[in-house]
Amino acid sequence: MLPSSGLATSFWSLVTALLDSYLRFCSDLKITRRWFNGMSERNVVSWTDMISRCATLGKMGNALLLFDEMPERDIPSWSAVIAGCTQNGQFLEAISLFRRMVVLGEEGPHQDNWPNQITVVCAFSACGHTGMLQLGRCTHGYIYRNDLGSDSFISNALVDMYGKCGSLREARRVFDKTSKRSLMPWNSMINYFSLCWVVECLYPWRIG
C-alpha cells in the first residue's frame, strides 16, 4: 500500500503515462484491453486514452462501451469519443453525443463539462457531412453565446459546415468576418462556389 496520497498520485500518473505510451504502439486491442482491465485503479485520463486508442483503430463500438462504463467524465473524454465518431464516419452518433453533452452541461453536477472548441469543431463536421443545417446554425449560436467563436479554428469549421450544407451565403458571411484566414477557408470557399457554379450550369431549374 502506498504510504501517502502524494506518492499514490505520482504512482498512478506513472501508470497512466506507461499505458498511454503502450497504447501508441500496440495495435492489438485485446492485449491493450487486458492490461487496462488489470489496472487496480483507473482514472479519467486512462479511460480517455483507451477510448482514443479504440477510435484510432476504428473500433468505435468498443470506444462507446468504454465511454458508457466510465465512472466520471471530463471535457477531454467527451471530446475524444465525439471526435472518434466523427473520424470514423458515425456522424449521427457524434451529434447525439454532442447534444447529450450540452444538456448535461446545463445540469448541476456536470456544469464543468461544457463543450470546448475541439468538441464544437467535431459537431460542425458531423453537421456538414449529414447536411443538418438547422442544427449547425443552433450550434453556431451556442458557441457565440458561450464565447467560443473568435478562434480561426472555429471559423474554418463554420465555413466548411455551411459550405457542405449548401448555405454559401452564411459561409461567405463567416469567411468575411474572419480576421486571420489560413489556406483552408480560402480553399473551402473556392471549392463550394465552384461546385455551386457547376450545379447552376447543369441544373439551372434547381437554383433559386
ROLO-918051 format. One record per atom (N, C-alpha, C): residue number from 0; atom name; x, y, z negated. Coordinates in Angstrom, 2 decimals, always signed. Layout:
N
PT     k    a         u         v         w
PT   NUM   CA         X         Y         Z
...
//
This chain:
208
PT     k    a         u         v         w
PT     0    N     +0.86     -1.20     +0.00
PT     0   CA     +0.00     +0.00     +0.00
PT     0    C     +0.88     +1.24     +0.00
PT     1    N     +0.56     +2.21     +0.80
PT     1   CA     +1.38     +3.41     +0.90
PT     1    C     +1.25     +4.26     -0.36
PT     2    N     +2.37     +4.80     -0.88
PT     2   CA     +2.35     +5.48     -2.17
PT     2    C     +1.70     +6.84     -2.19
PT     3    N     +1.56     +7.51     -1.11
PT     3   CA     +0.98     +8.85     -1.14
PT     3    C     +0.22     +9.13     +0.12
PT     4    N     -0.70    +10.09     +0.02
PT     4   CA     -1.50    +10.44     +1.20
PT     4    C     -0.64    +11.02     +2.30
PT     5    N     +0.44    +11.75     +1.89
PT     5   CA     +1.34    +12.31     +2.89
PT     5    C     +2.04    +11.24     +3.70
PT     6    N     +2.54    +10.21     +3.00
PT     6   CA     +3.19     +9.09     +3.70
PT     6    C     +2.18     +8.33     +4.53
PT     7    N     +0.97     +8.18     +4.02
PT     7   CA     -0.07     +7.47     +4.77
PT     7    C     -0.38     +8.20     +6.08
PT     8    N     -0.47     +9.52     +5.98
PT     8   CA     -0.74    +10.32     +7.18
PT     8    C     +0.37    +10.17     +8.20
PT     9    N     +1.62    +10.21     +7.74
PT     9   CA     +2.76    +10.06     +8.63
PT     9    C     +2.78     +8.68     +9.25
PT    10    N     +2.44     +7.68     +8.44
PT    10   CA     +2.45     +6.30     +8.94
PT    10    C     +1.44     +6.12    +10.07
PT    11    N     +0.20     +6.61     +9.83
PT    11   CA     -0.83     +6.42    +10.85
PT    11    C     -0.62     +7.31    +12.06
PT    12    N     +0.07     +8.42    +11.87
PT    12   CA     +0.46     +9.24    +13.03
PT    12    C     +1.44     +8.48    +13.90
PT    13    N     +2.36     +7.75    +13.24
PT    13   CA     +3.34     +6.94    +13.98
PT    13    C     +2.65     +5.80    +14.71
PT    14    N     +1.72     +5.14    +14.02
PT    14   CA     +0.99     +4.04    +14.65
PT    14    C     +0.21     +4.53    +15.86
PT    15    N     -0.44     +5.67    +15.73
PT    15   CA     -1.21     +6.25    +16.84
PT    15    C     -0.29     +6.62    +18.00
PT    16    N     +0.88     +7.17    +17.69
PT    16   CA     +1.84     +7.54    +18.74
PT    16    C     +2.33     +6.30    +19.47
PT    17    N     +2.58     +5.22    +18.72
PT    17   CA     +3.01     +3.96    +19.33
PT    17    C     +1.92     +3.39    +20.23
PT    18    N     +0.69     +3.47    +19.75
PT    18   CA     -0.44     +2.99    +20.56
PT    18    C     -0.56     +3.79    +21.83
PT    19    N     -0.42     +5.10    +21.72
PT    19   CA     -0.50     +5.97    +22.89
PT    19    C     +0.58     +5.62    +23.91
PT    20    N     +1.81     +5.40    +23.43
PT    20   CA     +2.91     +5.03    +24.33
PT    20    C     +2.65     +3.69    +24.99
PT    21    N     +2.12     +2.76    +24.22
PT    21   CA     +1.84     +1.43    +24.76
PT    21    C     +0.74     +1.50    +25.82
PT    22    N     -0.29     +2.29    +25.54
PT    22   CA     -1.40     +2.40    +26.48
PT    22    C     -0.97     +2.98    +27.82
PT    23    N     +0.05     +3.82    +27.80
PT    23   CA     +0.50     +4.45    +29.04
PT    23    C     +1.15     +3.46    +29.99
PT    24    N     +1.71     +2.39    +29.44
PT    24   CA     +2.48     +1.46    +30.27
PT    24    C     +1.85     +0.08    +30.41
PT    25    N     +0.88     -0.22    +29.58
PT    25   CA     +0.26     -1.55    +29.64
PT    25    C     -0.99     -1.49    +30.50
PT    26    N     -1.05     -2.34    +31.52
PT    26   CA     -2.22     -2.37    +32.40
PT    26    C     -3.16     -3.52    +32.05
PT    27    N     -2.79     -4.33    +31.05
PT    27   CA     -3.62     -5.45    +30.62
PT    27    C     -4.54     -4.97    +29.51
PT    28    N     -5.79     -4.76    +29.83
PT    28   CA     -6.72     -4.19    +28.86
PT    28    C     -7.01     -5.15    +27.72
PT    29    N     -6.98     -6.45    +28.01
PT    29   CA     -7.25     -7.43    +26.94
PT    29    C     -6.20     -7.37    +25.85
PT    30    N     -4.93     -7.27    +26.26
PT    30   CA     -3.85     -7.19    +25.27
PT    30    C     -3.96     -5.88    +24.49
PT    31    N     -4.23     -4.80    +25.20
PT    31   CA     -4.35     -3.50    +24.56
PT    31    C     -5.50     -3.49    +23.56
PT    32    N     -6.62     -4.07    +23.94
PT    32   CA     -7.79     -4.11    +23.04
PT    32    C     -7.50     -4.99    +21.83
PT    33    N     -6.75     -6.07    +22.02
PT    33   CA     -6.41     -6.94    +20.90
PT    33    C     -5.56     -6.19    +19.88
PT    34    N     -4.61     -5.41    +20.38
PT    34   CA     -3.76     -4.63    +19.49
PT    34    C     -4.61     -3.57    +18.78
PT    35    N     -5.47     -2.93    +19.54
PT    35   CA     -6.33     -1.89    +18.96
PT    35    C     -7.23     -2.48    +17.88
PT    36    N     -7.82     -3.64    +18.15
PT    36   CA     -8.71     -4.28    +17.18
PT    36    C     -7.95     -4.74    +15.93
PT    37    N     -6.65     -4.99    +16.10
PT    37   CA     -5.84     -5.45    +14.98
PT    37    C     -5.38     -4.34    +14.05
PT    38    N     -5.61     -3.09    +14.44
PT    38   CA     -5.22     -1.98    +13.57
PT    38    C     -6.12     -1.94    +12.34
PT    39    N     -5.53     -1.91    +11.16
PT    39   CA     -6.34     -1.90     +9.93
PT    39    C     -7.09     -0.59     +9.75
PT    40    N     -6.54     +0.49    +10.29
PT    40   CA     -7.21     +1.78    +10.26
PT    40    C     -7.06     +2.43    +11.63
PT    41    N     -8.16     +3.01    +12.09
PT    41   CA     -8.14     +3.68    +13.39
PT    41    C     -8.72     +5.07    +13.21
PT    42    N     -8.00     +6.07    +13.71
PT    42   CA     -8.52     +7.44    +13.60
PT    42    C     -9.10     +7.88    +14.94
PT    43    N     -9.62     +9.09    +14.98
PT    43   CA    -10.30     +9.56    +16.18
PT    43    C     -9.34     +9.66    +17.37
PT    44    N     -8.06     +9.90    +17.09
PT    44   CA     -7.07    +10.00    +18.17
PT    44    C     -6.85     +8.64    +18.83
PT    45    N     -6.72     +7.58    +18.02
PT    45   CA     -6.50     +6.25    +18.57
PT    45    C     -7.72     +5.77    +19.36
PT    46    N     -8.93     +6.09    +18.86
PT    46   CA    -10.15     +5.76    +19.60
PT    46    C    -10.17     +6.48    +20.95
PT    47    N     -9.83     +7.76    +20.94
PT    47   CA     -9.84     +8.55    +22.17
PT    47    C     -8.80     +8.05    +23.16
PT    48    N     -7.61     +7.68    +22.67
PT    48   CA     -6.58     +7.12    +23.55
PT    48    C     -7.08     +5.85    +24.23
PT    49    N     -7.76     +5.02    +23.47
PT    49   CA     -8.27     +3.76    +24.02
PT    49    C     -9.34     +4.02    +25.08
PT    50    N    -10.21     +4.98    +24.81
PT    50   CA    -11.25     +5.35    +25.78
PT    50    C    -10.61     +5.88    +27.07
PT    51    N     -9.62     +6.73    +26.92
PT    51   CA     -8.93     +7.30    +28.10
PT    51    C     -8.26     +6.21    +28.92
PT    52    N     -7.67     +5.24    +28.24
PT    52   CA     -6.98     +4.16    +28.96
PT    52    C     -7.99     +3.31    +29.74
PT    53    N     -9.12     +3.00    +29.11
PT    53   CA    -10.16     +2.24    +29.80
PT    53    C    -10.64     +3.00    +31.04
PT    54    N    -10.82     +4.30    +30.90
PT    54   CA    -11.27     +5.12    +32.03
PT    54    C    -10.24     +5.13    +33.13
PT    55    N     -8.96     +5.24    +32.77
PT    55   CA     -7.88     +5.24    +33.77
PT    55    C     -7.86     +3.95    +34.56
PT    56    N     -8.17     +2.83    +33.89
PT    56   CA     -8.19     +1.53    +34.55
PT    56    C     -9.51     +1.25    +35.26
PT    57    N    -10.43     +2.22    +35.22
PT    57   CA    -11.71     +2.05    +35.88
PT    57    C    -12.71     +1.21    +35.12
PT    58    N    -12.45     +0.98    +33.83
PT    58   CA    -13.32     +0.14    +33.00
PT    58    C    -14.25     +1.04    +32.17
PT    59    N    -15.14     +1.73    +32.85
PT    59   CA    -15.98     +2.69    +32.16
PT    59    C    -17.01     +2.02    +31.24
PT    60    N    -17.38     +0.79    +31.55
PT    60   CA    -18.27     +0.06    +30.65
PT    60    C    -17.63     -0.12    +29.28
PT    61    N    -16.35     -0.50    +29.29
PT    61   CA    -15.61     -0.64    +28.03
PT    61    C    -15.45     +0.71    +27.33
PT    62    N    -15.15     +1.75    +28.13
PT    62   CA    -14.96     +3.09    +27.56
PT    62    C    -16.23     +3.58    +26.87
PT    63    N    -17.38     +3.36    +27.50
PT    63   CA    -18.65     +3.81    +26.93
PT    63    C    -19.01     +3.03    +25.67
PT    64    N    -18.70     +1.73    +25.66
PT    64   CA    -18.94     +0.92    +24.46
PT    64    C    -18.08     +1.41    +23.31
PT    65    N    -16.82     +1.68    +23.59
PT    65   CA    -15.93     +2.20    +22.56
PT    65    C    -16.43     +3.53    +22.02
PT    66    N    -16.87     +4.38    +22.94
PT    66   CA    -17.37     +5.70    +22.53
PT    66    C    -18.56     +5.56    +21.60
PT    67    N    -19.47     +4.64    +21.92
PT    67   CA    -20.64     +4.43    +21.07
PT    67    C    -20.27     +3.84    +19.72
PT    68    N    -19.15     +3.11    +19.67
PT    68   CA    -18.71     +2.48    +18.42
PT    68    C    -17.94     +3.44    +17.51
PT    69    N    -17.52     +4.57    +18.04
PT    69   CA    -16.70     +5.49    +17.26
PT    69    C    -17.44     +5.95    +15.99
PT    70    N    -16.79     +5.85    +14.84
PT    70   CA    -17.43     +6.32    +13.60
PT    70    C    -17.56     +7.84    +13.55
PT    71    N    -16.65     +8.55    +14.20
PT    71   CA    -16.74    +10.00    +14.30
PT    71    C    -16.15    +10.44    +15.64
PT    72    N    -16.63    +11.56    +16.15
PT    72   CA    -16.16    +12.05    +17.45
PT    72    C    -15.76    +13.50    +17.32
PT    73    N    -14.80    +13.89    +18.17
PT    73   CA    -14.41    +15.30    +18.24
PT    73    C    -14.48    +15.75    +19.69
PT    74    N    -14.13    +16.99    +19.94
PT    74   CA    -14.22    +17.53    +21.30
PT    74    C    -13.37    +16.74    +22.30
PT    75    N    -12.09    +16.38    +21.97
PT    75   CA    -11.31    +15.58    +22.92
PT    75    C    -11.93    +14.23    +23.25
PT    76    N    -12.58    +13.59    +22.29
PT    76   CA    -13.19    +12.29    +22.58
PT    76    C    -14.39    +12.44    +23.52
PT    77    N    -15.21    +13.48    +23.29
PT    77   CA    -16.31    +13.76    +24.22
PT    77    C    -15.76    +14.09    +25.61
PT    78    N    -14.74    +14.92    +25.65
PT    78   CA    -14.16    +15.32    +26.94
PT    78    C    -13.58    +14.12    +27.67
PT    79    N    -12.94    +13.20    +26.92
PT    79   CA    -12.33    +12.02    +27.53
PT    79    C    -13.36    +11.13    +28.21
PT    80    N    -14.48    +10.89    +27.53
PT    80   CA    -15.47     +9.99    +28.11
PT    80    C    -16.22    +10.66    +29.26
PT    81    N    -16.49    +11.97    +29.16
PT    81   CA    -17.18    +12.68    +30.25
PT    81    C    -16.26    +12.78    +31.47
PT    82    N    -14.98    +13.09    +31.23
PT    82   CA    -14.02    +13.15    +32.33
PT    82    C    -13.86    +11.78    +32.98
PT    83    N    -13.84    +10.72    +32.16
PT    83   CA    -13.72     +9.37    +32.70
PT    83    C    -14.88     +9.02    +33.61
PT    84    N    -16.10     +9.37    +33.19
PT    84   CA    -17.28     +9.12    +34.02
PT    84    C    -17.17     +9.87    +35.35
PT    85    N    -16.78    +11.13    +35.28
PT    85   CA    -16.65    +11.94    +36.50
PT    85    C    -15.60    +11.36    +37.44
PT    86    N    -14.45    +10.99    +36.89
PT    86   CA    -13.35    +10.45    +37.71
PT    86    C    -13.70     +9.11    +38.33
PT    87    N    -14.61     +8.37    +37.70
PT    87   CA    -14.99     +7.06    +38.21
PT    87    C    -16.32     +7.07    +38.96
PT    88    N    -16.79     +8.26    +39.30
PT    88   CA    -17.98     +8.37    +40.14
PT    88    C    -19.29     +8.15    +39.41
PT    89    N    -19.26     +8.10    +38.08
PT    89   CA    -20.50     +7.91    +37.32
PT    89    C    -21.03     +9.29    +36.90
PT    90    N    -21.49    +10.02    +37.89
PT    90   CA    -21.83    +11.42    +37.69
PT    90    C    -23.09    +11.60    +36.82
PT    91    N    -24.08    +10.75    +37.00
PT    91   CA    -25.30    +10.88    +36.20
PT    91    C    -25.01    +10.57    +34.74
PT    92    N    -24.14     +9.61    +34.48
PT    92   CA    -23.75     +9.28    +33.11
PT    92    C    -22.98    +10.46    +32.49
PT    93    N    -22.12    +11.08    +33.29
PT    93   CA    -21.38    +12.25    +32.81
PT    93    C    -22.33    +13.38    +32.43
PT    94    N    -23.34    +13.62    +33.26
PT    94   CA    -24.31    +14.67    +32.98
PT    94    C    -25.12    +14.35    +31.73
PT    95    N    -25.51    +13.07    +31.59
PT    95   CA    -26.25    +12.64    +30.41
PT    95    C    -25.45    +12.85    +29.13
PT    96    N    -24.16    +12.51    +29.17
PT    96   CA    -23.30    +12.69    +28.01
PT    96    C    -23.10    +14.17    +27.69
PT    97    N    -22.96    +14.97    +28.73
PT    97   CA    -22.80    +16.41    +28.53
PT    97    C    -24.03    +17.00    +27.85
PT    98    N    -25.21    +16.63    +28.32
PT    98   CA    -26.45    +17.12    +27.70
PT    98    C    -26.51    +16.69    +26.23
PT    99    N    -26.14    +15.44    +26.00
PT    99   CA    -26.15    +14.91    +24.63
PT    99    C    -25.19    +15.69    +23.74
PT   100    N    -24.03    +16.03    +24.27
PT   100   CA    -23.04    +16.80    +23.50
PT   100    C    -23.58    +18.18    +23.15
PT   101    N    -24.24    +18.83    +24.12
PT   101   CA    -24.79    +20.17    +23.88
PT   101    C    -25.87    +20.12    +22.80
PT   102    N    -26.75    +19.13    +22.91
PT   102   CA    -27.84    +19.01    +21.93
PT   102    C    -27.27    +18.74    +20.54
PT   103    N    -26.33    +17.81    +20.43
PT   103   CA    -25.74    +17.50    +19.12
PT   103    C    -24.95    +18.69    +18.57
PT   104    N    -24.37    +19.49    +19.47
PT   104   CA    -23.60    +20.65    +19.03
PT   104    C    -24.47    +21.70    +18.37
PT   105    N    -25.76    +21.64    +18.64
PT   105   CA    -26.68    +22.60    +18.04
PT   105    C    -27.20    +22.13    +16.69
PT   106    N    -26.83    +20.90    +16.30
PT   106   CA    -27.29    +20.36    +15.01
PT   106    C    -26.21    +20.58    +13.95
PT   107    N    -26.63    +20.65    +12.72
PT   107   CA    -25.75    +20.97    +11.61
PT   107    C    -24.46    +20.18    +11.52
PT   108    N    -24.51    +18.83    +11.41
PT   108   CA    -23.28    +18.05    +11.19
PT   108    C    -22.33    +18.05    +12.38
PT   109    N    -22.78    +18.48    +13.56
PT   109   CA    -21.98    +18.36    +14.77
PT   109    C    -21.63    +19.72    +15.38
PT   110    N    -21.72    +20.78    +14.59
PT   110   CA    -21.55    +22.12    +15.17
PT   110    C    -20.13    +22.40    +15.67
PT   111    N    -19.16    +21.59    +15.25
PT   111   CA    -17.79    +21.80    +15.72
PT   111    C    -17.55    +21.16    +17.09
PT   112    N    -18.49    +20.36    +17.55
PT   112   CA    -18.31    +19.61    +18.80
PT   112    C    -19.00    +20.28    +19.98
PT   113    N    -18.69    +21.57    +20.19
PT   113   CA    -19.23    +22.27    +21.35
PT   113    C    -18.39    +21.93    +22.58
PT   114    N    -18.99    +21.89    +23.77
PT   114   CA    -18.20    +21.67    +24.99
PT   114    C    -17.12    +22.73    +25.15
PT   115    N    -15.97    +22.31    +25.62
PT   115   CA    -14.89    +23.26    +25.91
PT   115    C    -14.73    +23.38    +27.43
PT   116    N    -13.68    +24.03    +27.87
PT   116   CA    -13.50    +24.28    +29.30
PT   116    C    -13.37    +22.98    +30.10
PT   117    N    -12.63    +22.02    +29.56
PT   117   CA    -12.47    +20.74    +30.26
PT   117    C    -13.81    +20.05    +30.42
PT   118    N    -14.61    +20.06    +29.36
PT   118   CA    -15.91    +19.40    +29.41
PT   118    C    -16.82    +20.02    +30.45
PT   119    N    -16.89    +21.35    +30.47
PT   119   CA    -17.81    +22.00    +31.41
PT   119    C    -17.32    +21.87    +32.85
PT   120    N    -16.02    +21.84    +33.06
PT   120   CA    -15.50    +21.62    +34.42
PT   120    C    -15.93    +20.25    +34.93
PT   121    N    -15.86    +19.24    +34.06
PT   121   CA    -16.33    +17.89    +34.44
PT   121    C    -17.82    +17.90    +34.73
PT   122    N    -18.57    +18.66    +33.93
PT   122   CA    -20.02    +18.76    +34.15
PT   122    C    -20.32    +19.43    +35.49
PT   123    N    -19.58    +20.49    +35.83
PT   123   CA    -19.77    +21.15    +37.12
PT   123    C    -19.45    +20.20    +38.27
PT   124    N    -18.39    +19.41    +38.11
PT   124   CA    -18.03    +18.44    +39.15
PT   124    C    -19.16    +17.43    +39.36
PT   125    N    -19.73    +16.94    +38.25
PT   125   CA    -20.83    +15.98    +38.34
PT   125    C    -22.06    +16.61    +39.00
PT   126    N    -22.36    +17.86    +38.64
PT   126   CA    -23.50    +18.57    +39.26
PT   126    C    -23.28    +18.75    +40.76
PT   127    N    -22.06    +19.09    +41.14
PT   127   CA    -21.74    +19.28    +42.55
PT   127    C    -21.89    +18.01    +43.35
PT   128    N    -21.40    +16.91    +42.81
PT   128   CA    -21.46    +15.63    +43.52
PT   128    C    -22.89    +15.08    +43.63
PT   129    N    -23.74    +15.44    +42.69
PT   129   CA    -25.12    +14.95    +42.72
PT   129    C    -26.09    +15.97    +43.32
PT   130    N    -25.59    +17.19    +43.61
PT   130   CA    -26.45    +18.22    +44.18
PT   130    C    -27.45    +18.78    +43.18
PT   131    N    -27.15    +18.68    +41.89
PT   131   CA    -28.08    +19.15    +40.86
PT   131    C    -27.82    +20.65    +40.61
PT   132    N    -28.30    +21.46    +41.54
PT   132   CA    -28.03    +22.90    +41.50
PT   132    C    -28.62    +23.57    +40.27
PT   133    N    -29.86    +23.22    +39.91
PT   133   CA    -30.51    +23.88    +38.78
PT   133    C    -29.76    +23.61    +37.48
PT   134    N    -29.31    +22.36    +37.29
PT   134   CA    -28.54    +22.03    +36.10
PT   134    C    -27.20    +22.76    +36.11
PT   135    N    -26.60    +22.89    +37.30
PT   135   CA    -25.36    +23.64    +37.42
PT   135    C    -25.55    +25.09    +37.03
PT   136    N    -26.68    +25.69    +37.44
PT   136   CA    -26.98    +27.07    +37.05
PT   136    C    -27.16    +27.19    +35.54
PT   137    N    -27.86    +26.22    +34.95
PT   137   CA    -28.07    +26.24    +33.50
PT   137    C    -26.73    +26.13    +32.76
PT   138    N    -25.85    +25.27    +33.27
PT   138   CA    -24.53    +25.11    +32.64
PT   138    C    -23.71    +26.39    +32.82
PT   139    N    -23.85    +27.03    +33.97
PT   139   CA    -23.19    +28.30    +34.22
PT   139    C    -23.64    +29.34    +33.19
PT   140    N    -24.93    +29.40    +32.94
PT   140   CA    -25.44    +30.32    +31.93
PT   140    C    -24.94    +29.97    +30.54
PT   141    N    -24.84    +28.68    +30.27
PT   141   CA    -24.38    +28.23    +28.95
PT   141    C    -22.94    +28.69    +28.69
PT   142    N    -22.06    +28.58    +29.69
PT   142   CA    -20.66    +28.94    +29.44
PT   142    C    -20.49    +30.44    +29.22
PT   143    N    -21.33    +31.25    +29.86
PT   143   CA    -21.22    +32.69    +29.65
PT   143    C    -21.84    +33.11    +28.31
PT   144    N    -22.88    +32.42    +27.91
PT   144   CA    -23.46    +32.71    +26.59
PT   144    C    -22.49    +32.35    +25.48
PT   145    N    -21.63    +31.37    +25.74
PT   145   CA    -20.69    +30.91    +24.72
PT   145    C    -19.26    +31.36    +25.01
PT   146    N    -19.11    +32.34    +25.90
PT   146   CA    -17.82    +32.98    +26.16
PT   146    C    -16.77    +31.98    +26.63
PT   147    N    -17.14    +31.12    +27.59
PT   147   CA    -16.20    +30.15    +28.14
PT   147    C    -15.87    +30.44    +29.61
PT   148    N    -16.40    +31.54    +30.17
PT   148   CA    -16.38    +31.69    +31.61
PT   148    C    -15.35    +32.60    +32.21
PT   149    N    -14.37    +33.09    +31.45
PT   149   CA    -13.43    +34.06    +32.01
PT   149    C    -12.20    +33.42    +32.63
PT   150    N    -12.02    +32.13    +32.48
PT   150   CA    -10.82    +31.46    +32.95
PT   150    C    -10.95    +31.12    +34.44
PT   151    N     -9.84    +31.21    +35.18
PT   151   CA     -9.87    +30.87    +36.61
PT   151    C    -10.17    +29.39    +36.81
PT   152    N     -9.81    +28.57    +35.82
PT   152   CA    -10.10    +27.13    +35.86
PT   152    C    -11.61    +26.92    +35.98
PT   153    N    -12.38    +27.66    +35.18
PT   153   CA    -13.84    +27.59    +35.22
PT   153    C    -14.37    +28.16    +36.54
PT   154    N    -13.81    +29.29    +36.97
PT   154   CA    -14.28    +29.93    +38.20
PT   154    C    -14.10    +29.01    +39.41
PT   155    N    -12.95    +28.33    +39.48
PT   155   CA    -12.70    +27.40    +40.57
PT   155    C    -13.75    +26.28    +40.58
PT   156    N    -14.06    +25.77    +39.39
PT   156   CA    -15.06    +24.70    +39.29
PT   156    C    -16.44    +25.19    +39.70
PT   157    N    -16.76    +26.44    +39.35
PT   157   CA    -18.05    +27.02    +39.74
PT   157    C    -18.18    +27.18    +41.25
PT   158    N    -17.13    +27.70    +41.87
PT   158   CA    -17.13    +27.86    +43.33
PT   158    C    -17.34    +26.50    +44.00
PT   159    N    -16.63    +25.50    +43.51
PT   159   CA    -16.74    +24.15    +44.08
PT   159    C    -18.15    +23.59    +43.88
PT   160    N    -18.71    +23.76    +42.69
PT   160   CA    -20.03    +23.23    +42.40
PT   160    C    -21.10    +23.88    +43.27
PT   161    N    -21.09    +25.23    +43.32
PT   161   CA    -22.09    +25.92    +44.14
PT   161    C    -21.93    +25.58    +45.62
PT   162    N    -20.68    +25.46    +46.06
PT   162   CA    -20.45    +25.10    +47.46
PT   162    C    -20.98    +23.72    +47.79
PT   163    N    -20.70    +22.75    +46.92
PT   163   CA    -21.19    +21.38    +47.14
PT   163    C    -22.71    +21.31    +47.12
PT   164    N    -23.32    +22.18    +46.30
PT   164   CA    -24.79    +22.19    +46.22
PT   164    C    -25.42    +23.00    +47.35
PT   165    N    -24.59    +23.62    +48.20
PT   165   CA    -25.10    +24.36    +49.35
PT   165    C    -25.51    +25.79    +49.04
PT   166    N    -25.18    +26.28    +47.85
PT   166   CA    -25.54    +27.65    +47.49
PT   166    C    -24.32    +28.55    +47.72
PT   167    N    -24.08    +28.89    +48.97
PT   167   CA    -22.89    +29.67    +49.30
PT   167    C    -22.96    +31.10    +48.78
PT   168    N    -24.17    +31.63    +48.65
PT   168   CA    -24.30    +32.98    +48.11
PT   168    C    -23.78    +33.05    +46.67
PT   169    N    -24.15    +32.05    +45.87
PT   169   CA    -23.68    +32.03    +44.47
PT   169    C    -22.20    +31.69    +44.40
PT   170    N    -21.74    +30.82    +45.29
PT   170   CA    -20.31    +30.51    +45.33
PT   170    C    -19.51    +31.76    +45.65
PT   171    N    -20.00    +32.55    +46.62
PT   171   CA    -19.31    +33.78    +47.01
PT   171    C    -19.34    +34.81    +45.87
PT   172    N    -20.45    +34.86    +45.14
PT   172   CA    -20.55    +35.81    +44.03
PT   172    C    -19.50    +35.50    +42.96
PT   173    N    -19.35    +34.21    +42.62
PT   173   CA    -18.34    +33.82    +41.64
PT   173    C    -16.94    +34.10    +42.18
PT   174    N    -16.74    +33.77    +43.45
PT   174   CA    -15.44    +33.99    +44.09
PT   174    C    -15.05    +35.46    +44.05
PT   175    N    -15.99    +36.34    +44.36
PT   175   CA    -15.70    +37.78    +44.39
PT   175    C    -15.38    +38.33    +43.00
PT   176    N    -15.94    +37.71    +41.96
PT   176   CA    -15.71    +38.18    +40.60
PT   176    C    -14.45    +37.60    +39.98
PT   177    N    -13.82    +36.64    +40.67
PT   177   CA    -12.61    +36.02    +40.13
PT   177    C    -11.41    +36.92    +40.39
PT   178    N    -10.78    +37.38    +39.33
PT   178   CA     -9.67    +38.33    +39.48
PT   178    C     -8.39    +37.66    +39.97
PT   179    N     -8.11    +36.47    +39.46
PT   179   CA     -6.90    +35.74    +39.85
PT   179    C     -7.32    +34.48    +40.60
PT   180    N     -7.13    +34.50    +41.91
PT   180   CA     -7.58    +33.38    +42.73
PT   180    C     -6.39    +32.51    +43.12
PT   181    N     -6.50    +31.22    +42.88
PT   181   CA     -5.49    +30.28    +43.34
PT   181    C     -5.86    +29.83    +44.75
PT   182    N     -5.09    +28.91    +45.29
PT   182   CA     -5.36    +28.41    +46.64
PT   182    C     -6.66    +27.62    +46.69
PT   183    N     -7.02    +26.99    +45.57
PT   183   CA     -8.19    +26.12    +45.55
PT   183    C     -9.50    +26.83    +45.90
PT   184    N     -9.85    +27.94    +45.26
PT   184   CA    -11.12    +28.59    +45.63
PT   184    C    -11.13    +29.12    +47.05
PT   185    N     -9.97    +29.58    +47.54
PT   185   CA     -9.89    +30.03    +48.94
PT   185    C    -10.22    +28.87    +49.88
PT   186    N     -9.60    +27.72    +49.63
PT   186   CA     -9.86    +26.54    +50.47
PT   186    C    -11.32    +26.12    +50.38
PT   187    N    -11.85    +26.15    +49.16
PT   187   CA    -13.25    +25.75    +48.97
PT   187    C    -14.19    +26.65    +49.76
PT   188    N    -14.00    +27.97    +49.66
PT   188   CA    -14.88    +28.89    +50.37
PT   188    C    -14.77    +28.72    +51.88
PT   189    N    -13.56    +28.57    +52.38
PT   189   CA    -13.36    +28.39    +53.83
PT   189    C    -14.04    +27.11    +54.29
PT   190    N    -13.85    +26.03    +53.53
PT   190   CA    -14.44    +24.74    +53.90
PT   190    C    -15.96    +24.80    +53.90
PT   191    N    -16.55    +25.40    +52.85
PT   191   CA    -18.00    +25.41    +52.75
PT   191    C    -18.65    +26.34    +53.77
PT   192    N    -18.01    +27.49    +54.05
PT   192   CA    -18.55    +28.37    +55.08
PT   192    C    -18.40    +27.75    +56.46
PT   193    N    -17.30    +27.03    +56.68
PT   193   CA    -17.11    +26.33    +57.96
PT   193    C    -18.17    +25.27    +58.14
PT   194    N    -18.43    +24.51    +57.08
PT   194   CA    -19.46    +23.47    +57.15
PT   194    C    -20.83    +24.07    +57.42
PT   195    N    -21.13    +25.19    +56.76
PT   195   CA    -22.41    +25.85    +56.97
PT   195    C    -22.56    +26.31    +58.41
PT   196    N    -21.46    +26.82    +58.99
PT   196   CA    -21.49    +27.28    +60.39
PT   196    C    -21.74    +26.11    +61.34
PT   197    N    -21.11    +24.96    +61.06
PT   197   CA    -21.31    +23.78    +61.90
PT   197    C    -22.75    +23.31    +61.82
PT   198    N    -23.29    +23.26    +60.59
PT   198   CA    -24.67    +22.82    +60.42
PT   198    C    -25.63    +23.77    +61.13
PT   199    N    -25.36    +25.08    +61.06
PT   199   CA    -26.23    +26.07    +61.70
PT   199    C    -26.19    +25.91    +63.22
PT   200    N    -25.02    +25.58    +63.75
PT   200   CA    -24.90    +25.40    +65.20
PT   200    C    -25.60    +24.13    +65.66
PT   201    N    -25.47    +23.04    +64.87
PT   201   CA    -26.02    +21.75    +65.28
PT   201    C    -27.50    +21.62    +64.94
PT   202    N    -27.90    +22.20    +63.80
PT   202   CA    -29.27    +22.06    +63.33
PT   202    C    -29.84    +23.43    +62.95
PT   203    N    -30.02    +24.30    +63.92
PT   203   CA    -30.47    +25.68    +63.60
PT   203    C    -31.83    +25.73    +62.90
PT   204    N    -32.70    +24.72    +63.12
PT   204   CA    -34.02    +24.74    +62.51
PT   204    C    -33.96    +24.42    +61.01
PT   205    N    -32.81    +23.96    +60.53
PT   205   CA    -32.68    +23.65    +59.11
PT   205    C    -32.17    +24.82    +58.29
PT   206    N    -31.80    +25.87    +58.93
PT   206   CA    -31.24    +27.03    +58.24
PT   206    C    -32.29    +28.11    +58.08
PT   207    N    -32.28    +28.76    +56.88
PT   207   CA    -33.17    +29.87    +56.67
PT   207    C    -34.49    +29.49    +56.02
//
